[in-house]
Amino acid sequence: MYKIIISHSAEKDLEKLPTQAVRRIGKVIDELEEDPRPHGSKKLKGANENIWRIRVGDYRIIYNIDDVIAIVDIRKVGHRKDIYKR
């Protein structure tokens, strides 16, 4: 069982999204607690860290997995057109 940590910037990203999208994203984030690498998740290339992304409709969740201390750190949440630009 992994512990979920949501960064301050990801919380701010969630506040900007529509309510229905936040519910769907929240459900997926809760499921990451059981399985941080579910079907459909993908490791991002070019990252020195263990950075992954998962799709939720038109939205993406970017997160870091630390298997040693069992933590999933949510870094960014946003629409697919904007999420990789920052």
Buried (B, 14 or more C-beta within 10 A) or exposed (E): EBEBBBBEEBEEBBEEBEEEBBEBBEEBBEEBEEEBBEEEBEEEEEEEEBBBBBEBEEBBBBBBBBEEEEBBBBBBBBBEEEBEEE
